[in-house]
Each structure stands twice: as C-alpha cells, then as structure tokens.
Amino acid sequence: MSEQEDVLNAIRFERDKKLKESDWTQVADSPLSNEEKQLWAEYRQKLRDMTKVYLENPIEENTYCPDIP
C-alpha cells in the first residue's frame, strides 16, 4: 500500500467516525433549529469531501477535519 493510500484510509476512518457522531443533527426530532441543522449539514458535506480535497492537493493541511459548527 502506498503512503497516499495510507493517508486516505486515515482520513476515511476519522471522517466516518465524525459522520456517525453527528448523525443525530440531521434527524427530524433533533433539538437543533433549521439554521443549526444547515450548518451541521454543511459540516458533514465537508467531511464527505475530505478525500477529494486531499487528492486534489495532497498536503498535510488537507488531512485535517473541518471545524465543528
């Protein structure tokens, strides 16, 4: 396995963990306002885009998770 594939696997692992931890923000009975739900939805999309962002520019800064809203 290449170094890049190792990095991608690490990104996926962290991304999947954070997506699972934030699933509650998108359910119908979430205590969040619509505005807060939207911020969380945008955060979750950034998480999903992490591998693409890293592949487009494989620098260390692109391995970090986005900030929680």
Secondary structure as UniProt FT lines:
FT   HELIX           3..21
FT   HELIX           23..26
FT   TURN            28..29
FT   HELIX           34..48
FT   HELIX           50..56
FT   HELIX           60..63
//
